[in-house]
Amino acid sequence: MVWIHGGGFYTGSGDSDFYGPEFFMEHDVILVTINYRLEVLGFLCLDTEEVPGNAGMKDQVLALKWVKQNIAAFGGDPNNVTIFGCSAGSASVSCHLVSRMSEGLFNKAICQSGVCLNEWSYNLYARQRAFQLGKLLGKDTDDPKELLDFLRTVPATSLINIQLPFLECKYNDILDSILFGPVVEKVGSDDSKFLTDLPIELVKNGQFAKVPLILGFTSGDGIEIARKLPHLAGFLTTPGAVVPRELKLKWEPEKVQKADERIRKHYFNDKPISVEQIQEYSDLETDRVFLYNIVRYARYHLQYASEPVYFYEFVAESERNITKKSYNMESLKGVCHSDELPYLFNVTCLDIPLSDESMDIIKQFVTLWTNFATTGKPTLSTEEWKPFKEQDRNYYIIGKSLQCKKDPRKDNITFWEDIYEETQLNVINK
């Protein structure tokens, strides 16, 4: 089992002080955690052969190749590799699903709160960001070679500590706070590119790994965005602010405006978005920024692949839900983005209590993941986890108890399928 850490492509590591392996060591698996270059050092893109972008993703590919070639020496099976991650780590896993470069390096995948269709998982303006960075550091040029030569003289601490303002682009978005991340590479042969096209185009064409999947979300993923509402309230008054950028870039302004009005009516009943509506705003961002595109990926997978998709919602709350507490957002409903991690890993860098009740949740959660990695089925002797189907959208509630239900957030997902005009999927190459 190869864990790819999250952190918005700008922070984090695979260190055992946060991703302690102890809970996994009760099972017959080998846990591998990796590091990869982050932020400008890992995702600088100049659209040139020397700096095409995605260096951090290619680090991950190299790690997966190493596992494939060497894990047998540690008692592992190179033909039974599961990649898994949360947040940007989950989006990374999903990017490996659509990358030719990663083909054959893994056999199953688990995506926790992120897929390559989520708009924060890839960067549309990486080249502009690079030149913006150079200008703020003292080099105003439009020559990529000149910029690269200059950036090589800048101390690494200066490169990563600078704050970049909003770009002037057609549509600003709250997700622009992720400055550097995966990109579609524009130069070189397809064999040299990690991403050859926008993820949605690859997925619509069925150009992804046909492997067993677990996909899911936490019940309050949107708290990660909603906690910033006091700073976002002004931006959110902008017409179109709540419309996904993918749609804004392909629609006429009138259609964007109509969708904006529908979304505001659906979630806020036409009230202005303010701190008084923080719960409603959190629900919106859970669906818009995370859940809809995770369901969307599952649906496209089923159009092309015979391998199963297992879908889940993580709802467990105990003393181990540290993120929501640290944000002082305990009044909001739901499990915050990434708050499932202390139920998978022994976090030793923070003082997190461990009760008998939370230990029971941990044992069940880790067993589901390790059984899937071992056999391809997330099985327990209790409640059966049925695969997700287009007409039978089973999903598993992972909490203090386990339960298989149908249709996650049905009303909201139906609403977004209508917004995206995807009640019937646009399958290009079946």
C-alpha positions as CSV (number, residue, x, y, z in Angstrom):
1,M,0.0,0.0,0.0
2,V,1.6,3.2,-1.2
3,W,0.4,6.4,0.6
4,I,0.7,9.7,-1.2
5,H,0.3,12.6,1.3
6,G,-1.8,15.6,0.7
7,G,-1.3,19.3,1.5
8,G,-2.5,21.3,-1.6
9,F,0.7,20.4,-3.5
10,Y,2.6,22.9,-1.4
11,T,3.0,21.4,2.1
12,G,3.2,18.0,3.9
13,S,5.4,15.0,3.8
14,G,5.2,11.2,4.2
15,D,7.0,11.3,7.6
16,S,5.9,8.8,10.2
17,D,5.3,11.5,12.9
18,F,2.0,12.2,11.1
19,Y,1.5,9.0,9.1
20,G,2.5,6.5,11.7
21,P,2.1,2.9,10.4
22,E,1.1,1.2,13.7
23,F,-2.6,0.6,12.8
24,F,-1.7,-1.0,9.5
25,M,0.9,-3.3,11.1
26,E,-1.9,-5.4,12.6
27,H,-2.5,-6.6,9.0
28,D,-0.6,-8.5,6.4
29,V,0.4,-5.5,4.3
30,I,3.5,-3.4,3.6
31,L,2.9,0.4,4.0
32,V,5.1,2.7,1.9
33,T,4.9,6.5,2.3
34,I,6.7,8.8,-0.1
35,N,7.8,12.4,-0.5
36,Y,7.7,14.5,-3.7
37,R,8.8,18.0,-4.5
38,L,6.1,20.6,-3.7
39,E,5.0,24.1,-4.6
40,V,7.3,26.0,-7.0
41,L,10.1,23.5,-6.6
42,G,7.8,20.6,-7.7
43,F,5.3,22.3,-10.0
44,L,7.0,25.3,-11.7
45,C,5.8,25.3,-15.4
46,L,7.2,27.4,-18.2
47,D,5.8,25.3,-21.0
48,T,9.3,24.6,-22.2
49,E,11.1,21.3,-22.7
50,E,13.4,22.2,-19.8
51,V,10.5,23.1,-17.4
52,P,7.3,21.4,-18.8
53,G,5.7,21.1,-15.3
54,N,4.7,18.2,-13.1
55,A,8.1,17.5,-11.6
56,G,6.4,16.6,-8.4
57,M,4.1,14.1,-10.1
58,K,7.1,12.5,-11.9
59,D,8.8,12.1,-8.5
60,Q,5.7,10.1,-7.5
61,V,6.0,8.0,-10.7
62,L,9.7,7.3,-9.8
63,A,8.6,6.2,-6.3
64,L,6.0,3.9,-7.8
65,K,8.6,2.4,-10.2
66,W,10.9,1.9,-7.2
67,V,8.2,0.0,-5.4
68,K,7.4,-2.1,-8.4
69,Q,11.1,-3.1,-8.9
70,N,12.0,-3.5,-5.2
71,I,9.0,-4.3,-3.0
72,A,9.5,-8.1,-3.4
73,A,12.8,-7.7,-1.4
74,F,10.6,-6.5,1.5
75,G,8.2,-9.4,1.2
76,G,5.7,-7.4,-0.9
77,D,3.9,-8.4,-4.1
78,P,4.9,-6.1,-7.0
79,N,1.7,-7.2,-8.8
80,N,-0.6,-6.2,-5.9
81,V,0.1,-2.6,-5.3
82,T,-2.6,-0.2,-4.0
83,I,-2.0,3.5,-4.2
84,F,-4.0,5.7,-1.8
85,G,-4.1,9.3,-0.6
86,C,-6.2,12.1,0.8
87,S,-6.9,15.6,-0.6
88,A,-4.1,16.6,-2.9
89,G,-2.7,13.0,-2.3
90,S,-6.1,11.7,-3.5
91,A,-6.1,13.9,-6.5
92,S,-2.5,12.7,-7.2
93,V,-3.8,9.1,-7.1
94,S,-6.5,10.0,-9.5
95,C,-4.0,11.7,-11.8
96,H,-2.0,8.5,-11.9
97,L,-5.2,6.8,-13.1
98,V,-5.3,9.0,-16.2
99,S,-1.5,9.2,-16.8
100,R,0.2,7.0,-19.3
101,M,3.4,7.5,-17.4
102,S,1.9,5.5,-14.4
103,E,0.5,2.7,-16.4
104,G,1.2,-0.7,-15.0
105,L,2.7,0.6,-11.7
106,F,-0.3,-0.2,-9.5
107,N,-3.3,-2.5,-9.3
108,K,-5.9,-0.8,-7.2
109,A,-6.6,2.8,-6.0
110,I,-8.3,4.6,-3.1
111,C,-9.2,8.3,-3.4
112,Q,-10.1,10.0,-0.2
113,S,-11.8,13.4,-0.9
114,G,-10.3,14.2,-4.2
115,V,-10.1,13.2,-7.9
116,C,-8.5,14.7,-11.0
117,L,-11.8,16.2,-12.1
118,N,-11.9,18.5,-9.0
119,E,-10.8,21.9,-10.3
120,W,-8.2,22.4,-7.5
121,S,-6.4,19.3,-8.7
122,Y,-4.9,20.9,-11.8
123,N,-3.6,24.3,-12.7
124,L,-4.7,26.3,-15.7
125,Y,-2.5,29.3,-15.2
126,A,0.9,27.8,-14.1
127,R,3.0,29.7,-16.7
128,Q,1.4,33.0,-15.8
129,R,2.1,32.2,-12.1
130,A,5.8,31.6,-12.9
131,F,6.2,35.0,-14.6
132,Q,4.3,36.6,-11.8
133,L,6.7,35.0,-9.3
134,G,9.7,36.3,-11.2
135,K,8.3,39.8,-11.3
136,L,7.6,39.9,-7.6
137,L,11.2,38.6,-6.9
138,G,12.6,41.4,-9.2
139,K,12.7,39.9,-12.7
140,D,10.2,41.4,-15.1
141,T,10.6,39.4,-18.3
142,D,8.5,37.4,-20.8
143,D,11.4,35.2,-21.8
144,P,11.2,31.7,-20.1
145,K,14.9,31.0,-20.4
146,E,15.8,34.4,-18.8
147,L,13.2,33.7,-16.0
148,L,14.6,30.3,-15.4
149,D,18.2,31.5,-15.2
150,F,17.0,34.2,-12.7
151,L,15.0,31.8,-10.5
152,R,18.0,29.5,-10.2
153,T,19.8,32.3,-8.4
154,V,17.1,32.9,-5.9
155,P,17.4,31.1,-2.5
156,A,14.8,28.3,-2.1
157,T,13.3,30.0,1.0
158,S,12.6,33.1,-1.0
159,L,10.9,31.1,-3.8
160,I,8.5,29.3,-1.4
161,N,7.8,32.1,1.1
162,I,6.5,34.8,-1.3
163,Q,2.8,35.5,-1.4
164,L,1.3,35.8,-4.9
165,P,-1.8,37.9,-5.5
166,F,-4.8,37.0,-7.6
167,L,-4.0,36.6,-11.3
168,E,-5.8,38.8,-13.8
169,C,-7.6,36.1,-15.7
170,K,-11.1,35.6,-17.2
171,Y,-12.5,34.0,-14.1
172,N,-11.0,34.2,-10.7
173,D,-11.9,31.4,-8.3
174,I,-11.5,30.7,-4.6
175,L,-9.5,27.7,-5.6
176,D,-6.8,29.9,-7.1
177,S,-5.1,29.8,-3.7
178,I,-3.4,26.6,-4.9
179,L,-0.7,28.4,-6.9
180,F,1.3,25.5,-8.3
181,G,0.1,22.0,-9.1
182,P,-0.3,19.5,-11.8
183,V,-0.7,20.8,-15.4
184,V,-1.4,19.6,-18.9
185,E,2.0,19.6,-20.5
186,K,2.2,21.4,-23.8
187,V,5.7,20.5,-25.1
188,G,7.5,17.2,-25.8
189,S,6.2,13.8,-27.0
190,D,3.2,12.2,-25.3
191,D,5.5,9.6,-23.7
192,S,7.4,12.4,-21.9
193,K,4.2,14.0,-20.5
194,F,2.5,13.2,-17.2
195,L,-0.8,14.7,-18.3
196,T,-1.5,14.9,-22.0
197,D,-4.9,16.6,-21.8
198,L,-7.4,18.1,-19.3
199,P,-8.5,15.3,-16.9
200,I,-12.1,15.6,-17.9
201,E,-11.2,15.0,-21.6
202,L,-9.2,11.9,-20.7
203,V,-11.9,10.6,-18.4
204,K,-14.7,11.2,-21.0
205,N,-12.6,9.2,-23.5
206,G,-12.1,6.3,-21.1
207,Q,-8.3,7.0,-21.0
208,F,-7.8,5.8,-17.5
209,A,-6.6,2.8,-15.6
210,K,-9.4,0.1,-15.3
211,V,-8.6,-1.0,-11.8
212,P,-10.8,-1.6,-8.7
213,L,-11.5,1.7,-6.9
214,I,-12.6,3.1,-3.5
215,L,-13.8,6.7,-3.8
216,G,-15.3,8.8,-1.1
217,F,-15.6,11.9,0.9
218,T,-16.0,13.2,4.5
219,S,-19.5,14.5,5.4
220,G,-18.1,18.0,5.9
221,D,-15.3,18.3,3.4
222,G,-16.5,21.8,2.6
223,I,-15.6,23.1,6.1
224,E,-12.1,23.4,4.7
225,I,-13.4,26.2,2.4
226,A,-16.1,27.5,4.7
227,R,-13.7,28.4,7.5
228,K,-12.4,31.2,5.2
229,L,-15.9,32.7,4.6
230,P,-15.2,36.0,6.5
231,H,-12.4,36.6,3.9
232,L,-14.4,35.3,0.9
233,A,-17.7,37.0,1.5
234,G,-16.8,40.0,-0.7
235,F,-15.6,37.8,-3.6
236,L,-18.8,35.6,-3.3
237,T,-21.0,38.6,-4.2
238,T,-19.4,38.5,-7.7
239,P,-21.8,37.2,-10.3
240,G,-20.7,33.7,-11.2
241,A,-18.6,33.2,-8.1
242,V,-20.4,29.9,-7.1
243,V,-20.3,28.5,-10.7
244,P,-17.5,25.9,-11.3
245,R,-14.8,27.3,-13.5
246,E,-15.0,24.4,-15.9
247,L,-18.5,25.6,-16.8
248,K,-17.7,29.3,-16.8
249,L,-14.9,28.7,-19.4
250,K,-17.2,27.0,-21.9
251,W,-20.5,28.9,-21.4
252,E,-21.8,32.3,-22.5
253,P,-22.1,34.9,-19.7
254,E,-25.9,34.7,-19.8
255,K,-25.8,30.9,-19.1
256,V,-23.3,31.4,-16.3
257,Q,-25.5,34.0,-14.7
258,K,-28.5,31.7,-14.9
259,A,-26.6,28.9,-13.2
260,D,-25.3,31.2,-10.6
261,E,-28.8,32.2,-9.7
262,R,-30.0,28.6,-9.5
263,I,-27.1,27.6,-7.2
264,R,-27.7,30.5,-4.9
265,K,-31.4,29.7,-4.7
266,H,-30.8,25.9,-4.1
267,Y,-28.3,26.4,-1.3
268,F,-29.2,29.8,0.2
269,N,-32.8,30.4,-0.8
270,D,-31.6,33.6,-2.5
271,K,-30.2,35.1,0.7
272,P,-26.8,36.8,0.5
273,I,-23.9,34.6,1.4
274,S,-22.6,35.7,4.8
275,V,-21.3,34.2,8.0
276,E,-24.9,33.6,9.1
277,Q,-25.1,31.1,6.3
278,I,-21.8,29.3,7.0
279,Q,-23.4,25.9,7.4
280,E,-25.2,26.3,4.0
281,Y,-21.9,27.5,2.5
282,S,-20.1,24.5,3.9
283,D,-22.7,22.2,2.3
284,L,-22.3,24.0,-1.0
285,E,-18.5,23.6,-1.1
286,T,-18.7,20.0,0.1
287,D,-20.8,19.3,-3.1
288,R,-19.2,21.8,-5.5
289,V,-15.5,21.5,-4.6
290,F,-15.4,17.8,-3.7
291,L,-18.4,15.4,-3.9
292,Y,-20.0,16.1,-7.3
293,N,-16.8,15.4,-9.2
294,I,-16.0,12.3,-7.1
295,V,-19.4,10.9,-8.1
296,R,-18.8,12.0,-11.6
297,Y,-15.5,10.1,-11.8
298,A,-17.2,7.0,-10.4
299,R,-19.9,7.2,-13.1
300,Y,-17.4,7.6,-16.0
301,H,-15.4,4.7,-14.6
302,L,-18.5,2.5,-14.8
303,Q,-19.1,3.4,-18.4
304,Y,-15.7,2.0,-19.5
305,A,-14.5,-0.4,-16.8
306,S,-15.8,-3.8,-15.5
307,E,-13.7,-3.4,-12.3
308,P,-15.9,-2.3,-9.3
309,V,-16.1,1.1,-7.6
310,Y,-16.8,1.2,-3.9
311,F,-18.1,4.6,-2.6
312,Y,-18.1,5.8,1.0
313,E,-19.0,8.7,3.2
314,F,-16.9,9.1,6.4
315,V,-19.0,10.4,9.3
316,A,-17.2,9.3,12.5
317,E,-16.6,11.9,15.1
318,S,-14.7,11.5,18.3
319,E,-11.7,13.0,20.1
320,R,-9.6,12.2,17.1
321,N,-11.3,14.7,14.8
322,I,-8.6,17.3,15.3
323,T,-8.9,19.5,12.2
324,K,-12.4,20.9,12.8
325,K,-11.3,21.6,16.4
326,S,-8.2,23.4,15.3
327,Y,-10.3,25.5,12.9
328,N,-12.7,26.3,15.8
329,M,-15.5,25.1,13.6
330,E,-17.1,22.6,15.9
331,S,-20.5,24.2,15.5
332,L,-20.6,23.1,11.9
333,K,-22.1,19.7,11.0
334,G,-20.0,17.1,9.4
335,V,-16.5,15.6,9.4
336,C,-13.9,18.1,8.2
337,H,-11.7,17.5,5.2
338,S,-8.8,15.2,6.2
339,D,-10.3,14.5,9.6
340,E,-10.4,10.8,8.8
341,L,-6.6,10.5,8.7
342,P,-6.1,10.0,12.5
343,Y,-8.3,6.9,12.1
344,L,-5.9,5.4,9.6
345,F,-2.6,6.7,11.0
346,N,-1.0,7.0,14.4
347,V,-0.3,10.8,14.5
348,T,2.5,11.2,17.0
349,C,3.4,14.8,16.3
350,L,0.1,15.9,17.9
351,D,-1.4,15.0,21.2
352,I,-4.5,13.2,20.1
353,P,-6.3,11.0,22.6
354,L,-7.2,7.4,21.7
355,S,-10.4,6.0,23.4
356,D,-11.8,2.5,23.2
357,E,-14.6,3.8,21.0
358,S,-12.3,5.5,18.5
359,M,-10.0,2.4,18.5
360,D,-13.0,0.4,17.4
361,I,-13.6,2.8,14.5
362,I,-9.9,2.6,13.6
363,K,-9.9,-1.2,13.5
364,Q,-12.9,-1.3,11.2
365,F,-11.7,1.5,8.9
366,V,-8.1,0.1,8.5
367,T,-9.5,-3.4,8.0
368,L,-11.7,-2.2,5.1
369,W,-8.7,-0.5,3.5
370,T,-6.3,-3.5,3.9
371,N,-8.8,-6.1,2.8
372,F,-9.4,-4.0,-0.3
373,A,-5.7,-3.8,-0.9
374,T,-5.3,-7.5,-0.4
375,T,-8.3,-8.9,-2.2
376,G,-9.9,-6.1,-4.2
377,K,-13.0,-6.2,-1.9
378,P,-13.5,-4.0,1.2
379,T,-15.0,-6.7,3.3
380,L,-16.0,-7.1,6.9
381,S,-18.0,-9.8,8.6
382,T,-20.7,-7.3,9.4
383,E,-22.6,-5.0,7.0
384,E,-21.8,-5.8,3.3
385,W,-20.3,-2.9,1.2
386,K,-22.0,-3.2,-2.2
387,P,-20.4,-1.7,-5.3
388,F,-21.6,1.6,-6.7
389,K,-23.6,1.3,-9.9
390,E,-25.1,3.9,-12.2
391,Q,-28.7,2.7,-11.4
392,D,-27.9,1.5,-8.0
393,R,-25.7,4.0,-6.3
394,N,-24.7,2.1,-3.2
395,Y,-22.4,3.8,-0.7
396,Y,-21.0,2.9,2.7
397,I,-21.4,5.0,5.8
398,I,-18.2,4.7,7.8
399,G,-18.8,5.9,11.4
400,K,-19.3,4.4,14.8
401,S,-21.4,1.9,13.0
402,L,-21.3,0.7,9.4
403,Q,-24.2,0.9,7.0
404,C,-24.7,0.5,3.3
405,K,-27.1,3.1,1.8
406,K,-28.2,4.3,-1.6
407,D,-27.7,7.7,-3.4
408,P,-25.2,9.9,-1.5
409,R,-26.7,13.4,-1.2
410,K,-29.3,12.5,-3.8
411,D,-31.1,15.8,-4.1
412,N,-27.9,17.8,-4.4
413,I,-26.1,15.4,-6.8
414,T,-29.2,15.4,-9.0
415,F,-29.1,19.2,-8.9
416,W,-25.5,19.3,-10.0
417,E,-26.0,16.7,-12.7
418,D,-28.6,19.0,-14.1
419,I,-26.3,22.1,-13.8
420,Y,-23.5,20.2,-15.6
421,E,-26.0,18.7,-18.1
422,E,-24.8,15.3,-17.2
423,T,-28.0,13.4,-16.2
424,Q,-26.9,11.3,-19.1
425,L,-23.1,11.2,-19.4
426,N,-21.3,12.5,-22.5
427,V,-19.3,9.3,-23.2
428,I,-17.1,10.0,-26.2
429,N,-15.2,6.8,-27.0
430,K,-17.1,3.8,-25.6
